[in-house]
Every structure is written in structure tokens, then in C-alpha cells.
Amino acid sequence: MKSSKLVLLETNVDDCTPEVISYLMERVMDEGALDIHILHTIMKKGRLGYLIRILTKEPEKFSKILMEETGTLGVRVISIDRFEAKRESKEAKVKIQGKIEKIRAKRSEHGIKPEFDDVRRIAEKYKIPFRDVLKEIETQI
């Protein structure tokens, strides 16, 4: 198990549309954030809003993005330690509808998990429900 120093950025917004929030999520992940969480919340004066949390190693970069995309006036910065299980990424071949597909999977002492993007790619390619592809891949690996 290894430990790493990370930062959790937080801000509350009450004047963003769901489309703005959706775009923010995509941009933040495309820009290299480790994770993003959006929670519905009730803010002061009974306003409905969102609590946005971004896990990153680059607080200045993502604080700027939060301000640009949401108009928020402030971002809380919380230093955290994160423990991670030792893991490795392996490539595997699986048979789907008689054809061989390559997938990546993360393997740790606690199990193995196929990469989401690979499962999605196969589900879309073969027009098979995601859950069914995931189950088939897990059976094979």
C-alpha cells in the first residue's frame, strides 16, 4: 500500500444549469483531475445548489477552471492523504461474439477490474448492454 498527498477542492454554486455542471465534469476529467463529485445541496436562504469536489495534485489549475466554468468566487483547498492498494494494469484478450477483443484490467491483491472505457467500447461496438459485457469479461479474466 502506498500513500500520496492530494488536494480536495470544494465549492458551492447555486446559479449553474445542469448543462454547465455536465460540461464542467467532462472538462475537469479531460484536463487530468483524479476525480470529481457533484452533490445536490441546500445552501443558505434555502437555495438549491451543488457541492462540487475535485480530487487533484494541481490545485491552482483546477481552482481556475472551477471559477471560469461556474463563476464561483471562492474555492476551498483541503490537503489530504490517500492510501492506495498496490496494483498493475494488464492487457488481456477476451472473446465477444466469437471475436477477440483486447481490454485493459487493473489487478491488485483485492481482485481484478476491467477498464470502464474498454467495456464501454465493446458494448457499443457489439450493441450489447454494458452489464452483460462486464459480466462476460469478468468471467473470462
C-alpha positions as CSV (number, residue, x, y, z in Angstrom):
1,M,0.0,0.0,0.0
2,K,1.3,3.4,-0.8
3,S,0.4,6.9,0.4
4,S,0.1,10.0,-1.7
5,K,-0.5,13.7,-1.0
6,L,-3.5,15.1,-2.8
7,V,-5.8,18.1,-2.6
8,L,-9.6,18.1,-2.5
9,L,-11.1,21.3,-3.9
10,E,-14.6,22.3,-2.9
11,T,-17.0,25.0,-3.9
12,N,-20.7,25.5,-3.7
13,V,-22.7,27.0,-6.6
14,D,-26.4,27.9,-6.8
15,D,-26.6,29.5,-10.2
16,C,-25.4,26.8,-12.7
17,T,-27.6,24.8,-15.0
18,P,-27.2,21.0,-15.2
19,E,-25.6,21.6,-18.7
20,V,-22.9,23.8,-17.1
21,I,-22.3,21.1,-14.5
22,S,-22.1,18.3,-17.1
23,Y,-19.6,20.3,-19.2
24,L,-17.5,21.0,-16.1
25,M,-17.4,17.3,-15.2
26,E,-16.1,16.4,-18.7
27,R,-13.6,19.3,-18.8
28,V,-12.2,18.6,-15.4
29,M,-11.6,14.9,-16.2
30,D,-10.2,15.7,-19.7
31,E,-7.8,18.1,-18.1
32,G,-6.4,15.4,-15.8
33,A,-8.3,15.6,-12.5
34,L,-8.2,12.3,-10.5
35,D,-11.9,12.5,-9.7
36,I,-14.9,14.9,-9.5
37,H,-18.0,14.6,-7.4
38,I,-21.1,16.7,-7.7
39,L,-23.7,16.6,-4.8
40,H,-27.0,18.3,-4.6
41,T,-27.2,20.6,-1.6
42,I,-29.4,23.2,0.1
43,M,-27.4,26.4,0.7
44,K,-28.1,29.4,2.8
45,K,-31.5,31.1,2.4
46,G,-32.9,27.7,1.2
47,R,-31.3,27.9,-2.2
48,L,-30.8,24.6,-4.1
49,G,-27.3,24.2,-5.3
50,Y,-24.4,21.9,-5.9
51,L,-21.3,21.0,-3.9
52,I,-18.5,20.4,-6.3
53,R,-15.5,18.4,-5.2
54,I,-12.4,17.8,-7.3
55,L,-9.5,15.5,-6.3
56,T,-6.2,16.6,-7.8
57,K,-2.5,17.2,-7.5
58,E,-2.9,20.6,-9.3
59,P,-5.0,22.9,-7.1
60,E,-4.3,26.1,-8.9
61,K,-5.1,24.7,-12.3
62,F,-8.4,23.3,-11.2
63,S,-9.4,26.2,-9.0
64,K,-9.1,28.4,-12.1
65,I,-11.2,26.0,-14.1
66,L,-13.9,26.0,-11.4
67,M,-14.0,29.8,-11.4
68,E,-14.1,30.0,-15.2
69,E,-16.8,27.5,-15.7
70,T,-19.1,28.2,-12.7
71,G,-18.4,31.8,-11.8
72,T,-17.7,30.8,-8.2
73,L,-15.9,33.4,-6.2
74,G,-14.0,31.0,-3.9
75,V,-12.6,27.5,-3.7
76,R,-11.8,25.6,-0.5
77,V,-8.5,23.7,-0.6
78,I,-8.2,20.7,1.7
79,S,-5.0,18.7,1.9
80,I,-5.5,15.0,2.2
81,D,-3.5,11.8,2.3
82,R,-4.7,8.9,0.2
83,F,-3.8,5.2,0.6
84,E,-3.8,3.1,-2.5
85,A,-3.6,-0.6,-3.0
86,K,-0.6,-1.7,-5.0
87,R,-1.9,-2.5,-8.5
88,E,-0.8,-3.1,-12.0
89,S,-2.5,-2.7,-15.4
90,K,-2.5,-5.7,-17.6
91,E,-3.8,-6.2,-21.1
92,A,-6.0,-9.3,-21.7
93,K,-7.8,-10.8,-24.7
94,V,-11.4,-11.8,-24.4
95,K,-13.8,-13.4,-26.8
96,I,-17.0,-11.5,-27.6
97,Q,-19.5,-12.9,-30.1
98,G,-16.7,-15.2,-31.4
99,K,-14.3,-12.3,-32.0
100,I,-11.1,-11.4,-29.9
101,E,-11.0,-8.0,-28.2
102,K,-8.2,-6.5,-26.2
103,I,-9.0,-5.0,-22.8
104,R,-7.0,-3.5,-20.0
105,A,-7.6,-4.5,-16.5
106,K,-6.3,-3.3,-13.1
107,R,-5.1,-6.2,-10.9
108,S,-4.5,-5.8,-7.2
109,E,-4.3,-8.2,-4.2
110,H,-8.0,-7.5,-3.8
111,G,-9.2,-8.5,-7.3
112,I,-9.3,-7.5,-10.9
113,K,-11.3,-4.8,-12.6
114,P,-11.7,-4.2,-16.3
115,E,-11.2,-0.6,-17.6
116,F,-14.5,1.1,-18.0
117,D,-13.6,2.6,-21.4
118,D,-12.8,-0.8,-22.8
119,V,-16.1,-2.3,-21.5
120,R,-18.0,0.6,-23.0
121,R,-16.2,0.4,-26.3
122,I,-17.1,-3.3,-26.6
123,A,-20.7,-2.7,-25.5
124,E,-21.1,0.0,-28.2
125,K,-19.3,-2.0,-30.9
126,Y,-21.5,-5.1,-30.5
127,K,-24.7,-3.4,-29.3
128,I,-24.7,-5.4,-26.1
129,P,-25.8,-4.0,-22.7
130,F,-22.8,-2.7,-20.6
131,R,-23.7,-5.0,-17.7
132,D,-23.6,-8.1,-20.0
133,V,-20.3,-7.2,-21.4
134,L,-18.8,-6.6,-18.0
135,K,-20.1,-9.9,-16.7
136,E,-18.7,-11.8,-19.7
137,I,-15.3,-10.1,-19.4
138,E,-15.2,-10.8,-15.6
139,T,-16.0,-14.4,-16.3
140,Q,-13.1,-14.7,-18.8
141,I,-10.4,-12.8,-16.9
